[in-house]
Amino acid sequence: MNVESESLAGKVMKVLAVDETEGRVYVRILDGRTGWFTAPEPLPAKGDVFLVDEDGQPRAAGKSLWPEHKSIAVVRHVDVDGSILLDNGLSIIPAANDLKIELKANNTVEYSETDGVLRLISTTPIRSRDFGLDEAEILNEYLVKPGSEALTFKDFGGYPAVVAQARELIDTQFHFRENLEAIGAKPLKGILLTGPPGTGKTHLARIIAQESKADFFLISGPSVVSKWVGDTESTLRRLFQAATTSPAGRAIIFFDEIDSLAERRTSTSHDFSNRLVAQLLTLLDGFETAGKSVLVVAATNRIDSLDPALTRPGRFDWEIEFGEPDLQDRLDILHVGARRLKTTDDLPLPDIAVLSAGWSAAKLTSLWSEAAHIAARDQRSEISGEDVVLAYERMARRPDRAAPSGDAT
């Protein structure tokens, strides 16, 4: 054997590679040394284990003799040639993928130093603790990909004054941004969408993003909170950085339920809340958008609970208020819902709009789900006027419970 001259009797070694032309078998010994020996046909395979006998000759042995150390890592890069880069929490390391497992960035895998990737554990990163997400994970977690059907303002029923403000926002902040800069005016940093639950705040934010062709980062307040000190702030910083380097050249960061992140600071506030508000203020005041168009939009139904420092001019400059839908709003919302479905021509939408006074946009939209279930139960492929009436009667009989904190439309 071509290894160090000292006796190797009793040593265990594992095959790293086989040169079939020369008949050489390259091995690693448990103590970390490597070497090779010439073997007769049939040649062993990569991963086989040998034990050196008293005569210094390697003999095939069971794989259980080799105490393989297995580790968990996150895939950081998959090259076109199949080579893998793994992040084990301490460093970035190359790894083989001889098993030809189909892998993508941010997959979590089990691997060993000698055999490379052994199996796929999860398609998402698994960490020993909630480290602040890196940019790739930010994109995977918070960047919303457009649906198969692009949203437009035609998909938003009612609230003409709100829609007019949203259109003006897109024009001034994205389409005519150069005019703002030529005037010497600063673009808006933040927009607040306020109003009762279920009025369509989140739905409008999605439409604004698609109408402006901006990347849309959706952050639900509680989802970004980590139990580890500093992680939430780190994630927010990286999120703003990802938005400013967006390939689309424009981005919207949308905070749903921002009141859960930035409540009014008091003498009894928890230190975590104070740090989080301070981080948001710093990001709004200092994040760079040179050459980019980035807008922060936030929704809340508890504006009085927000910290006043967030709502002053220069941070959230605009407020778009959603009220309860009036008669015309309700009729428009019903018509938008009908356009998405197969229906007959006898829909009593004006009557339903009158009878549904006090209903939110979310409740009006759910009327169509109820009507669709009635039609499907009767084995019909379209919604009739009678289905709509029955759906209304069912929903009107239900107790009027408090709406959830997030928007349903």
FIDO-558564 format. One record per residue (C-alpha): residue number from 1; residue in one letter; y, z, x. Coordinates in steps of 0.001 Angstrom, whole numbers, plus 500000, padded with zeros to 6 digits. Last residue first. Layout:
FIDO-558564
  rofi  vovo      c2      c3      c1
   NUM     a       Y       Z       X
...
END
This chain:
FIDO-558564
  rofi  vovo      c2      c3      c1
   409     t  541065  500352  439870
   408     a  539252  503673  439886
   407     d  541924  505521  441769
   406     g  541019  508779  443516
   405     s  541629  512313  442257
   404     p  539184  512041  439404
   403     a  540535  512026  435831
   402     a  540623  515252  433800
   401     r  538430  515021  430723
   400     d  539252  513473  427367
   399     p  536073  514110  425405
   398     r  534266  510941  424346
   397     r  534804  509696  420808
   396     a  537368  507083  421906
   395     m  534876  505689  424423
   394     r  532222  505037  421806
   393     e  534681  503569  419320
   392     y  536170  501264  421980
   391     a  532739  500000  423017
   390     l  531833  499340  419370
   389     v  535047  497326  418937
   388     v  534427  495371  422147
   387     d  530839  494595  421145
   386     e  532056  493362  417740
   385     g  534446  490974  419477
   384     s  531537  489451  421342
   383     i  530423  489801  424971
   382     e  528209  487065  426374
   381     s  524585  486664  427494
   380     r  522875  488387  424574
   379     q  519704  490463  424768
   378     d  520938  493097  422305
   377     r  520939  495661  425134
   376     a  522893  493166  427240
   375     a  525638  492956  424611
   374     i  525993  496749  424349
   373     h  525920  497136  428118
   372     a  528651  494495  428484
   371     a  530848  496317  425952
   370     e  530596  499566  427927
   369     s  531397  497800  431189
   368     w  534336  496087  429498
   367     l  535776  499384  428257
   366     s  535648  500606  431875
   365     t  538732  498492  432571
   364     l  540713  500286  429865
   363     k  539676  503638  431318
   362     a  540768  502609  434809
   361     a  544098  501263  433539
   360     s  544757  504643  431929
   359     w  544518  505272  428184
   358     g  547439  506978  426462
   357     a  547677  504381  423688
   356     s  544282  502715  423250
   355     l  544682  501811  419557
   354     v  547511  499330  420150
   353     a  545771  497584  423069
   352     i  542517  497501  421069
   351     d  544302  495698  418223
   350     p  545838  493146  420595
   349     l  542421  492628  422267
   348     p  540459  491816  419120
   347     l  538091  489405  420940
   346     d  537020  486507  418713
   345     d  536775  483771  421358
   344     t  533391  484830  422750
   343     t  533025  486388  426181
   342     k  531597  485688  429624
   341     l  533278  488036  432060
   340     r  535964  488114  434770
   339     r  538688  486772  432499
   338     a  538081  489593  429997
   337     g  539127  492260  432501
   336     v  542436  490495  433163
   335     h  543044  490202  429392
   334     l  542434  493926  428904
   333     i  544905  494796  431662
   332     d  547517  492481  430111
   331     l  547103  494133  426691
   330     r  547399  497594  428213
   329     d  550545  496623  430116
   328     q  552092  495173  426955
   327     l  551462  498421  425073
   326     d  552650  500708  427867
   325     p  550569  501669  430895
   324     e  551000  505275  432105
   323     g  553369  505297  435041
   322     f  552988  503829  438504
   321     e  555765  504493  440994
   320     i  556417  502395  444081
   319     e  558090  504548  446719
   318     w  559739  502993  449741
   317     d  560808  504424  453074
   316     f  557691  506372  453987
   315     r  558777  507117  457532
   314     g  562384  506225  458293
   313     p  563755  507835  455153
   312     r  562154  511242  454312
   311     t  558783  511356  452617
   310     l  556687  512427  455578
   309     a  558925  515330  456617
   308     p  558807  516612  453044
   307     d  555095  517529  453428
   306     l  553261  516168  450424
   305     s  552469  518502  447498
   304     d  555219  517096  445265
   303     i  553651  513642  445626
   302     r  550485  514760  443854
   301     n  549019  511523  442447
   300     t  548902  510022  445914
   299     a  548581  506635  447561
   298     a  549614  505658  451085
   297     v  550648  502371  452659
   296     v  551327  501994  456379
   295     l  552562  498545  457388
   294     v  551841  496677  460600
   293     s  553329  493300  461451
   292     k  552789  492432  465091
   291     g  554887  490966  467885
   290     a  556099  494424  468837
   289     t  554429  496850  466456
   288     e  554550  499984  468613
   287     f  553595  503380  467171
   286     g  556322  505957  467659
   285     d  557750  507425  464502
   284     l  554822  506794  462161
   283     l  552352  507905  464809
   282     t  554293  511054  465624
   281     l  554639  511980  461955
   280     l  550919  511460  461386
   279     q  550106  513656  464391
   278     a  552443  516430  463213
   277     v  550826  516359  459769
   276     l  547388  516707  461369
   275     r  548440  519496  463712
   274     n  549952  521533  460860
   273     s  546880  521029  458696
   272     f  544575  522175  461526
   271     d  546714  525283  462153
   270     h  546115  526390  458555
   269     s  549234  526743  456442
   268     t  550439  530287  455677
   267     s  553996  529833  456953
   266     t  554150  526582  455010
   265     r  553440  522923  455664
   264     r  553370  520620  452631
   263     e  550063  518783  452440
   262     a  549383  515883  454760
   261     l  545674  515123  454807
   260     s  544527  515823  451229
   259     d  547905  514575  449959
   258     i  547053  511205  451530
   257     e  544611  510610  448670
   256     d  544050  506998  449785
   255     f  545625  506167  453136
   254     f  546031  502409  453580
   253     i  546704  500932  457011
   252     i  547901  497367  456468
   251     a  547625  494813  459236
   250     r  549303  491743  460691
   249     g  548524  489551  463703
   248     a  545119  488640  462240
   247     p  543463  489658  465527
   246     s  544633  493259  464932
   245     t  546061  494863  468082
   244     t  548561  497034  466152
   243     a  545862  497963  463630
   242     a  543353  499025  466292
   241     q  546014  501226  467918
   240     f  546804  502875  464588
   239     l  543099  503634  464130
   238     r  542827  504881  467696
   237     r  545568  507430  467100
   236     l  544042  508488  463773
   235     t  540613  508955  465367
   234     s  542095  511111  468120
   233     e  543917  513298  465579
   232     t  540687  513779  463663
   231     d  538787  514618  466844
   230     g  541255  517204  468170
   229     v  539254  520300  467236
   228     w  535843  519389  465859
   227     k  535175  519692  462118
   226     s  536246  516108  461581
   225     v  538498  514729  458823
   224     v  538627  510936  458426
   223     s  536524  510815  455269
   222     p  538574  513523  453492
   221     g  541684  511328  453119
   220     s  540057  508014  452203
   219     i  541081  505589  454893
   218     l  541063  501848  454137
   217     f  542129  499499  456952
   216     f  543092  496088  455581
   215     d  543676  493136  457915
   214     a  546635  491148  456614
   213     k  546559  487799  454816
   212     s  549710  488807  452869
   211     e  548050  488141  449505
   210     q  544859  489809  450775
   209     a  546574  492984  451971
   208     i  548820  493249  448902
   207     i  545774  492784  446662
   206     r  543934  495618  448388
   205     a  546975  497893  447973
   204     l  547170  496955  444283
   203     h  543556  498027  443699
   202     t  544192  501328  445473
   201     k  547158  502116  443204
   200     g  545535  500912  439980
   199     t  546589  503449  437340
   198     g  543364  505476  437469
   197     p  544891  508714  438662
   196     p  548538  509369  437728
   195     g  551392  507957  439806
   194     t  552582  507306  443322
   193     l  552230  504443  445780
   192     l  554110  505393  448946
   191     i  555185  502707  451408
   190     g  555534  503184  455154
   189     k  557105  501639  458222
   188     l  559655  499313  456685
   187     p  561105  496676  458975
   186     k  564161  497496  461090
   185     a  567308  495521  460499
   184     g  568958  493471  463225
   183     i  569751  490535  460961
   182     a  567585  488329  463162
   181     e  564788  490908  462969
   180     l  564903  490901  459181
   179     n  564927  487098  459155
   178     e  561893  487052  461451
   177     r  560026  489284  458997
   176     f  560361  486695  456240
   175     h  556669  486225  455385
   174     f  555439  489673  456442
   173     q  557727  492599  455676
   172     t  560303  490901  453457
   171     d  557993  488615  451481
   170     i  555079  491040  451174
   169     l  557347  493868  449999
   168     e  559119  491625  447519
   167     r  555743  490715  446011
   166     a  554824  494404  445765
   165     q  558132  495231  444093
   164     a  557579  492458  441539
   163     v  554025  493728  440920
   162     v  555358  497214  440185
   161     a  557983  495828  437767
   160     p  555321  493705  436025
   159     y  553047  496744  435436
   158     g  550279  494927  433550
   157     g  547004  493535  434854
   156     f  546225  492988  438514
   155     d  543767  490168  439170
   154     k  546514  487554  438782
   153     f  548213  489296  441724
   152     t  545490  487821  443912
   151     l  542099  489003  445169
   150     a  539950  486565  447134
   149     e  536430  486100  445809
   148     s  533561  486626  448267
   147     g  535066  489964  449218
   146     p  537442  490523  452112
   145     k  536145  492797  454883
   144     v  537537  496313  454892
   143     l  538273  497756  458341
   142     y  537537  501497  458212
   141     e  534107  502253  459655
   140     n  533152  499151  461647
   139     l  536676  498561  462905
   138     i  537078  502217  463861
   137     e  533637  502149  465498
   136     a  534707  499292  467759
   135     e  537982  501094  468521
   134     d  536373  504393  469529
   133     l  535751  507164  467033
   132     g  536829  510690  467883
   131     f  533658  512540  468781
   130     d  531756  513983  465852
   129     r  528923  515690  467694
   128     s  525524  514765  469143
   127     r  526307  511198  468168
   126     i  524557  508655  465976
   125     p  526218  505232  465861
   124     t  525230  502896  463020
   123     t  522241  500533  462654
   122     s  519928  503478  463269
   121     i  516849  504304  465324
   120     l  515956  500944  466871
   119     r  513022  501227  469251
   118     l  511955  501257  472902
   117     v  514962  499859  474751
   116     g  514407  499904  478528
   115     d  510929  500477  479901
   114     t  511789  502187  483200
   113     e  514853  504218  482307
   112     s  513695  504970  478802
   111     y  515266  503991  475505
   110     e  515753  505120  471918
   109     v  518391  503164  470031
   108     t  521574  503621  467977
   107     n  523226  500369  466861
   106     n  526986  500216  467478
   105     a  526852  496654  468906
   104     k  523931  494656  467565
   103     l  520211  494655  468244
   102     e  517201  492560  467313
   101     i  514339  494091  469287
   100     k  513018  491636  471878
    99     l  510428  494156  473181
    98     d  511623  493394  476715
    97     n  515071  494756  475936
    96     a  516174  495889  479383
    95     a  518987  498374  479858
    94     p  522374  498398  481556
    93     i  524265  501728  481627
    92     i  527652  502900  480340
    91     s  528235  506556  481184
    90     l  528001  510135  479928
    89     g  527490  509796  476190
    88     n  524458  507550  476586
    87     d  526436  504346  476060
    86     l  524136  501334  476384
    85     l  524736  497807  477700
    84     i  522073  495283  476750
    83     s  520903  491972  478201
    82     g  519818  489390  475636
    81     d  521155  486309  477433
    80     v  524041  486057  474958
    79     d  525088  489587  475884
    78     v  524680  492595  473608
    77     h  527366  495229  474109
    76     r  527931  498915  473292
    75     v  524532  499910  471993
    74     v  524488  503670  471322
    73     a  522108  505911  473247
    72     i  519141  508227  472756
    71     s  516868  509244  475619
    70     k  513191  509147  476568
    69     h  511737  510769  479662
    68     e  508278  509417  480390
    67     p  505797  512009  481667
    66     w  503308  509554  483246
    65     l  499812  511002  482998
    64     s  499682  510086  479295
    63     k  499638  506446  480327
    62     g  495960  506809  481196
    61     a  494833  505825  484672
    60     a  494080  502640  486616
    59     r  493173  503373  490230
    58     p  495515  503046  493214
    57     q  493782  503320  496585
    56     g  494775  505945  499152
    55     d  491198  506931  499875
    54     e  491647  510253  498043
    53     d  492675  508399  494862
    52     v  496158  507142  493896
    51     l  496657  507340  490098
    50     f  497954  504279  488242
    49     v  499961  503775  485029
    48     d  500543  500473  483223
    47     g  504127  499845  482044
    46     k  504322  496227  483221
    45     a  500860  494720  483115
    44     p  497986  494946  485579
    43     l  496670  491884  487411
    42     p  493202  490617  486547
    41     e  492675  489771  489331
    40     p  492967  491753  492551
    39     a  495954  493981  493334
    38     t  498381  493971  496265
    37     f  500562  497062  496416
    36     w  504212  497798  495913
    35     g  506794  500496  496412
    34     t  509363  502666  494657
    33     r  510416  506265  495195
    32     g  511612  508366  492251
    31     d  509393  511441  492674
    30     l  507157  510168  489900
    29     i  506310  507025  491875
    28     r  507680  503634  490816
    27     v  505610  500488  491106
    26     y  505732  496817  492065
    25     v  502416  494983  491783
    24     r  501954  492055  494126
    23     g  499545  489214  493477
    22     e  501818  486864  495388
    21     t  502186  484310  492584
    20     e  501655  486842  489771
    19     d  504535  489049  490923
    18     v  504261  492056  488589
    17     a  507053  494444  487594
    16     l  507765  498148  487041
    15     v  504186  499461  487104
    14     k  504010  503265  486953
    13     m  502890  505642  489662
    12     v  501019  508963  489804
    11     k  500331  510622  493159
    10     g  497007  512350  493783
     9     a  496599  510877  497236
     8     l  499923  509420  498375
     7     s  499491  510356  502017
     6     e  502572  509888  504196
     5     s  503202  506378  505509
     4     e  505925  505450  503071
     3     v  505006  502629  500757
     2     n  503489  499186  501181
     1     m  500000  500000  500000
END
